[in-house]
Amino acid sequence: MARPLKGSSRIKSGNVYLRIRDHEWSVGPEADWTEAQIKAELAKIVSQIHAETWAGPNNAPQAPAFERAPLLDDLAEDYMRAKLRKGLDPNTVVDLEWRVGHVVGFFGNAGKNLRVDAIDTAAIEAYQDHKLAERAYVEEVRGRYKADPAKITEAERQQVIVPGLKGLSNASINRTLETLAAILDRAYKTHHKLMPRDNPARDKDLTLAVASAEHTSWEIDQALAILEAAAEQDAGARSDRERRIGRRPMLATLMLTGIRLDEMCGAKRSDLRLDRQQLSITDSKTRAGVRRVHLSPYLVAVLTEYLEQAIDSEWLFPSSNGGRRDPDRFRDRIQQRAVLRANQLLAERNQPLIPEHAATHTHANRRSYITWMLELGENPHWVKTQVGHTTSNLIMDLYAQQQDNRAKAHPMLKTLLGDEEESD
């Protein structure tokens, strides 16, 4: 049985568009039409079609309105509008805009200016090649800059260094193509006669290889060496403001609470309640991430000492100029340098060294915290809430791994993470 003919409408760029079968056309500004008038106009057209008296859109000869597929920019705009109507949280919107920006920047008006039916396998491979070449260029410029800032040109500095430009990883390129696939899916719904048989962005053969993540965490002796190294670097900093930025307190906070690096960088003084042993996380990438984090007495003592001489700022851990701390600079200038010095200390003590690749893995602090709390016998569901996970999968995997270690937990764990202060 054939589906009844009804027609539909939509608003785009302030105009009302009517759609019947393969036809879509503008009937004027949104302000000139009410919902009732739109329904009445559609009903009139449907009646004319049944009576075989309809002459087509705007009384023109009956022919498909979409003789050409729309440009990628227009479809991406529709896609974003549809997503925003769902009431996404701000962090999801930022991520979505980032993905769409990369796609539109290449396929859209600022790049190839392609219509959606022209985005085929070759076009997608060209996009991948462009992003891989861009990444290689950025890494090469950054490498020369790190060796000697004078070795890059002013144009390279303005293009790469000043804006903090980064190349996309293979995983990030794949994510942008997932968004392209979702945008093209809309074209298959509205312009299916003009589109290729299959959505090329959903071709699994085009997925770039992504190396399995190396799950890094610190042994307790390694963590203690990192904190010791950071304290040395605080004391030996060149200026008074550099001595007061709190390298050791920052690393201790990451290790002993399990919060994310972005959460630490975004924490404000007003979020900290030392009298309640709490740090409120108010800006997180997930809803589960908005939470109150418990602080151990050891960490409370570290933060109390830090705040007595900290730089005056609204931020809990500001940069030396008092502004919000940059996560990338923390990885490269705080954690990496502390880990390198920690390895010197560990070598002197004949203790296992930290793998070189882990020097900038700030997630190792978070994973270490989870592992240590499970070794101490904490409830996995409490640990999940503490770190802001939406699911318990990782927690339960680590919990299973730590069953044999709980009886032989390192004695320092109780000092660092226990709820009772050590007595003399």
C-alpha positions as CSV (number, residue, x, y, z in Angstrom):
1,M,0.0,0.0,0.0
2,A,1.5,3.4,-1.0
3,R,2.2,5.9,1.7
4,P,-0.2,8.9,1.7
5,L,1.2,12.1,0.1
6,K,1.6,14.8,2.7
7,G,4.6,17.0,2.0
8,S,6.8,18.7,4.6
9,S,8.5,22.0,5.4
10,R,11.6,23.4,6.9
11,I,13.2,26.7,7.8
12,K,16.6,27.6,6.4
13,S,18.5,30.9,6.5
14,G,15.3,32.7,7.5
15,N,13.2,31.3,4.7
16,V,10.4,28.7,4.5
17,Y,11.0,25.8,2.2
18,L,8.2,23.4,1.1
19,R,9.0,19.8,0.0
20,I,6.8,17.5,-2.0
21,R,8.3,14.3,-3.5
22,D,11.5,15.3,-5.2
23,H,10.7,19.0,-5.2
24,E,11.8,21.6,-2.6
25,W,11.5,25.3,-3.0
26,S,11.4,28.6,-1.1
27,V,8.0,30.3,-0.6
28,G,9.4,33.4,1.2
29,P,10.6,34.7,4.6
30,E,9.7,32.8,7.8
31,A,8.1,36.0,9.1
32,D,5.4,35.8,6.4
33,W,4.2,32.3,7.3
34,T,2.4,30.8,10.2
35,E,2.4,27.1,11.0
36,A,-1.3,27.0,10.0
37,Q,-0.6,28.7,6.7
38,I,2.2,26.3,5.8
39,K,-0.1,23.3,6.5
40,A,-2.9,24.8,4.4
41,E,-0.5,25.5,1.5
42,L,0.8,21.9,1.6
43,A,-2.8,20.5,1.8
44,K,-3.7,22.6,-1.3
45,I,-0.8,21.4,-3.3
46,V,-1.5,17.7,-2.3
47,S,-5.1,18.3,-3.5
48,Q,-3.9,19.7,-6.8
49,I,-1.5,16.8,-7.3
50,H,-4.4,14.3,-6.8
51,A,-6.4,16.3,-9.3
52,E,-3.4,16.4,-11.7
53,T,-3.7,20.2,-11.9
54,W,-0.5,21.1,-10.0
55,A,2.0,22.9,-12.3
56,G,5.0,22.5,-10.0
57,P,6.8,24.8,-7.6
58,N,5.9,28.5,-8.2
59,N,3.7,27.4,-11.2
60,A,6.9,26.4,-13.1
61,P,7.0,23.2,-15.2
62,Q,7.0,20.2,-13.0
63,A,10.6,19.1,-12.6
64,P,12.9,18.1,-9.7
65,A,14.0,21.2,-7.8
66,F,17.3,19.6,-6.9
67,E,19.0,19.3,-10.3
68,R,22.3,19.6,-8.4
69,A,23.2,18.4,-4.9
70,P,23.8,21.0,-2.3
71,L,27.3,22.3,-1.3
72,L,28.9,20.6,1.7
73,D,28.8,24.0,3.7
74,D,25.0,24.1,3.4
75,L,24.5,20.5,4.5
76,A,27.0,20.9,7.4
77,E,25.0,24.0,8.6
78,D,21.8,21.9,8.6
79,Y,23.5,19.1,10.4
80,M,24.8,21.4,13.2
81,R,21.4,23.0,13.5
82,A,19.7,19.6,13.9
83,K,22.3,18.6,16.5
84,L,22.0,21.8,18.5
85,R,18.2,21.3,18.7
86,K,18.9,18.2,20.8
87,G,20.2,20.3,23.7
88,L,23.8,19.0,23.7
89,D,26.0,19.9,26.7
90,P,28.6,22.7,25.9
91,N,31.6,20.4,25.8
92,T,29.9,18.2,23.2
93,V,29.1,21.2,21.1
94,V,32.7,22.4,21.2
95,D,33.9,18.9,20.1
96,L,31.2,18.8,17.3
97,E,32.2,22.3,16.0
98,W,35.8,21.2,16.0
99,R,35.0,18.1,13.9
100,V,32.8,20.0,11.5
101,G,35.3,22.8,11.2
102,H,38.0,20.4,9.9
103,V,35.6,18.8,7.4
104,V,34.2,22.1,6.1
105,G,37.7,23.7,6.0
106,F,38.7,21.1,3.4
107,F,35.6,20.1,1.5
108,G,33.6,23.4,1.9
109,N,33.8,26.9,0.6
110,A,37.2,27.6,2.2
111,G,38.7,24.6,0.5
112,K,37.5,22.4,-2.4
113,N,34.0,23.9,-2.4
114,L,32.5,20.5,-3.3
115,R,28.9,19.5,-3.7
116,V,28.1,16.5,-1.6
117,D,27.7,14.1,-4.5
118,A,31.3,14.9,-5.6
119,I,32.7,13.7,-2.2
120,D,33.9,10.3,-3.2
121,T,36.7,7.9,-2.2
122,A,39.4,9.9,-4.0
123,A,38.2,13.1,-2.3
124,I,38.3,11.5,1.1
125,E,41.8,10.1,0.5
126,A,42.9,13.6,-0.6
127,Y,41.6,14.9,2.8
128,Q,43.6,12.3,4.7
129,D,46.7,13.0,2.7
130,H,46.3,16.7,3.4
131,K,45.9,16.2,7.2
132,L,48.9,13.8,7.3
133,A,51.1,16.3,5.4
134,E,49.9,19.1,7.7
135,R,50.8,17.1,10.8
136,A,54.3,16.3,9.4
137,Y,54.8,20.0,8.7
138,V,53.7,21.1,12.1
139,E,55.9,18.5,13.9
140,E,58.9,19.5,11.7
141,V,58.5,23.2,12.5
142,R,58.0,22.5,16.2
143,G,61.1,20.3,16.3
144,R,63.2,23.1,14.8
145,Y,61.7,25.6,17.2
146,K,62.4,23.4,20.2
147,A,66.0,22.9,19.2
148,D,66.5,26.7,18.5
149,P,63.7,29.3,18.3
150,A,65.9,31.2,15.8
151,K,65.7,28.3,13.3
152,I,62.2,29.0,12.2
153,T,60.9,31.9,10.0
154,E,58.5,34.6,11.2
155,A,55.8,33.1,8.9
156,E,56.3,29.7,10.5
157,R,56.1,31.2,14.0
158,Q,52.9,33.1,13.2
159,Q,51.4,30.0,11.5
160,V,52.4,27.3,14.0
161,I,53.8,28.5,17.2
162,V,51.7,31.6,18.1
163,P,48.3,29.9,17.6
164,G,49.6,26.6,19.1
165,L,48.8,24.7,15.9
166,K,48.8,20.9,16.2
167,G,48.6,18.2,13.6
168,L,45.7,15.7,13.9
169,S,46.5,12.2,15.0
170,N,45.2,9.2,13.0
171,A,42.4,8.7,15.6
172,S,41.4,12.4,15.3
173,I,41.3,12.2,11.5
174,N,39.1,9.1,11.8
175,R,36.7,11.1,14.1
176,T,36.3,13.9,11.6
177,L,35.5,11.4,8.9
178,E,32.8,9.9,11.2
179,T,31.2,13.4,11.3
180,L,31.5,13.7,7.5
181,A,29.7,10.4,7.2
182,A,26.9,11.7,9.4
183,I,26.6,14.9,7.3
184,L,26.5,12.9,4.1
185,D,23.8,10.6,5.6
186,R,21.5,13.7,5.5
187,A,22.2,14.0,1.8
188,Y,21.1,10.4,1.3
189,K,17.8,11.2,3.0
190,T,17.0,14.4,1.0
191,H,18.9,13.9,-2.3
192,H,19.2,10.1,-2.6
193,K,18.8,10.1,-6.4
194,L,21.9,12.3,-6.9
195,M,24.1,10.5,-4.4
196,P,26.5,7.5,-5.0
197,R,25.1,4.1,-4.1
198,D,27.0,4.0,-0.8
199,N,28.2,6.6,1.6
200,P,32.0,6.7,0.9
201,A,32.9,8.1,4.3
202,R,31.6,4.9,5.8
203,D,34.1,2.8,3.9
204,K,36.0,0.9,6.6
205,D,39.0,0.5,4.3
206,L,39.5,4.3,4.5
207,T,40.0,4.1,8.3
208,L,43.6,5.1,9.3
209,A,45.5,2.7,11.6
210,V,45.5,3.7,15.2
211,A,48.1,2.2,17.6
212,S,46.7,0.6,20.7
213,A,47.2,2.9,23.7
214,E,49.9,2.0,26.1
215,H,48.3,2.0,29.5
216,T,50.9,3.7,31.8
217,S,50.8,4.1,35.5
218,W,53.4,4.8,38.1
219,E,54.8,2.5,40.6
220,I,54.7,4.2,44.0
221,D,58.5,4.7,44.2
222,Q,58.3,6.3,40.7
223,A,55.5,8.6,41.9
224,L,57.5,9.6,45.0
225,A,60.5,10.4,42.8
226,I,58.4,12.5,40.5
227,L,57.1,14.5,43.5
228,E,60.6,14.9,44.9
229,A,61.9,16.1,41.5
230,A,59.1,18.6,41.2
231,A,59.9,20.0,44.7
232,E,63.5,20.4,43.6
233,Q,62.5,22.3,40.5
234,D,60.1,24.5,42.5
235,A,63.0,25.4,44.8
236,G,65.5,25.9,42.1
237,A,63.4,28.0,39.7
238,R,65.0,31.1,38.2
239,S,62.4,33.7,39.4
240,D,60.2,34.2,42.5
241,R,57.0,33.8,40.4
242,E,58.4,30.6,38.8
243,R,59.1,29.2,42.3
244,R,55.5,29.8,43.4
245,I,53.6,28.1,40.6
246,G,53.5,24.8,42.5
247,R,54.9,22.0,40.4
248,R,54.8,19.5,43.2
249,P,51.3,20.5,44.4
250,M,50.0,20.2,40.8
251,L,51.4,16.7,40.3
252,A,50.3,15.7,43.7
253,T,46.8,16.8,43.0
254,L,46.7,14.8,39.7
255,M,48.1,11.7,41.3
256,L,46.1,11.8,44.6
257,T,42.7,12.7,43.2
258,G,42.5,11.2,39.7
259,I,41.2,14.4,38.2
260,R,41.8,15.1,34.5
261,L,44.5,17.5,33.4
262,D,41.9,19.9,31.9
263,E,39.9,19.8,35.1
264,M,43.0,20.7,37.1
265,C,43.9,23.6,34.8
266,G,40.3,24.9,35.0
267,A,40.0,24.6,38.8
268,K,39.5,27.9,40.7
269,R,40.4,28.9,44.2
270,S,36.7,29.1,45.0
271,D,36.3,25.4,44.0
272,L,38.6,24.3,46.9
273,R,37.3,23.7,50.4
274,L,40.2,22.5,52.5
275,D,38.1,22.5,55.6
276,R,35.8,19.9,54.0
277,Q,38.7,18.1,52.2
278,Q,36.9,18.8,48.9
279,L,37.7,20.1,45.4
280,S,34.6,20.8,43.3
281,I,35.0,20.0,39.5
282,T,32.5,22.3,37.8
283,D,33.8,22.2,34.2
284,S,34.2,18.7,32.8
285,K,33.9,16.9,29.5
286,T,31.0,14.7,30.8
287,R,28.1,15.2,33.1
288,A,29.5,12.5,35.4
289,G,32.7,14.7,35.6
290,V,30.9,17.4,37.4
291,R,31.5,16.3,41.0
292,R,33.1,16.9,44.4
293,V,36.5,15.2,44.8
294,H,37.7,14.0,48.2
295,L,41.2,15.1,49.3
296,S,43.4,13.1,51.6
297,P,44.9,14.7,54.7
298,Y,48.3,14.5,53.0
299,L,47.1,16.4,49.9
300,V,45.3,18.9,52.1
301,A,48.6,19.6,53.9
302,V,50.4,20.0,50.5
303,L,47.8,22.4,49.2
304,T,47.7,24.4,52.4
305,E,51.5,25.0,52.3
306,Y,51.2,25.9,48.6
307,L,48.4,28.4,49.0
308,E,50.5,30.3,51.6
309,Q,52.8,31.5,48.9
310,A,50.9,30.9,45.7
311,I,50.6,33.6,43.0
312,D,47.4,35.7,43.5
313,S,44.9,34.6,40.9
314,E,41.3,33.3,40.6
315,W,42.8,30.0,39.3
316,L,44.0,27.3,41.7
317,F,47.1,26.5,39.7
318,P,47.7,29.6,37.5
319,S,50.6,30.2,35.1
320,S,53.4,32.4,36.2
321,N,51.5,35.5,34.8
322,G,48.4,34.6,36.8
323,G,46.3,33.3,33.9
324,R,44.7,29.9,33.3
325,R,47.4,27.2,32.9
326,D,47.8,25.7,29.5
327,P,47.6,21.9,29.5
328,D,50.2,21.4,26.8
329,R,52.7,23.5,28.6
330,F,52.1,21.5,31.7
331,R,52.9,18.3,29.9
332,D,56.0,19.6,28.3
333,R,57.4,22.0,30.9
334,I,56.2,20.6,34.2
335,Q,55.5,16.8,34.0
336,Q,58.1,15.9,31.4
337,R,60.9,17.8,33.2
338,A,59.9,16.3,36.6
339,V,59.9,12.7,35.1
340,L,63.3,13.2,33.5
341,R,64.8,14.4,36.8
342,A,62.9,11.5,38.6
343,N,64.6,9.0,36.4
344,Q,68.0,10.4,37.5
345,L,66.9,9.9,41.1
346,L,65.6,6.4,40.4
347,A,68.8,5.4,38.6
348,E,70.9,6.5,41.6
349,R,68.7,4.3,43.8
350,N,68.8,1.3,41.5
351,Q,65.0,1.4,41.1
352,P,63.0,0.8,37.9
353,L,63.0,3.8,35.5
354,I,59.9,5.4,34.0
355,P,59.6,4.6,30.3
356,E,60.6,7.5,28.2
357,H,57.4,7.5,26.2
358,A,55.4,8.0,29.4
359,A,57.1,11.3,30.4
360,T,54.2,13.4,29.0
361,H,51.4,10.9,29.7
362,T,49.4,12.9,32.2
363,H,46.7,10.2,32.1
364,A,49.2,8.0,34.0
365,N,48.5,10.0,37.1
366,R,44.8,9.3,36.8
367,R,45.3,5.6,36.1
368,S,47.8,5.3,39.0
369,Y,45.2,6.9,41.4
370,I,42.6,4.3,40.4
371,T,45.0,1.5,40.8
372,W,46.2,2.6,44.2
373,M,42.7,3.2,45.6
374,L,41.7,-0.3,44.5
375,E,44.9,-1.7,46.1
376,L,43.8,-0.1,49.3
377,G,40.5,-1.9,49.1
378,E,38.2,1.1,48.2
379,N,34.8,0.4,46.7
380,P,35.1,0.4,42.9
381,H,31.8,2.4,42.5
382,W,33.1,5.1,44.9
383,V,36.3,5.2,42.9
384,K,34.3,5.6,39.7
385,T,32.4,8.6,41.1
386,Q,35.6,10.1,42.4
387,V,37.3,10.1,39.0
388,G,34.1,11.1,37.1
389,H,33.7,8.0,34.9
390,T,30.4,7.4,33.2
391,T,30.8,3.7,33.3
392,S,32.6,1.2,35.6
393,N,34.3,-0.8,32.8
394,L,37.9,0.4,33.4
395,I,37.4,0.4,37.1
396,M,36.2,-3.2,37.2
397,D,39.0,-4.3,34.9
398,L,41.6,-2.8,37.2
399,Y,39.7,-4.1,40.2
400,A,40.0,-7.7,38.9
401,Q,43.7,-7.1,38.3
402,Q,44.3,-5.8,41.8
403,Q,42.7,-8.6,43.7
404,D,46.1,-10.3,44.4
405,N,47.8,-7.0,45.3
406,R,45.5,-5.7,48.0
407,A,47.2,-7.6,50.8
408,K,50.6,-6.3,49.8
409,A,49.8,-2.6,49.0
410,H,52.8,-0.3,49.5
411,P,52.9,1.2,53.0
412,M,53.3,4.7,51.6
413,L,49.8,4.5,49.9
414,K,48.2,4.8,53.3
415,T,50.2,7.9,54.0
416,L,49.4,9.5,50.7
417,L,45.8,8.5,50.3
418,G,44.5,7.3,53.7
419,D,41.8,9.3,55.5
420,E,43.7,9.4,58.8
421,E,46.8,11.5,59.3
422,E,49.9,9.6,60.4
423,S,50.5,9.9,64.2
424,D,54.0,10.4,65.6
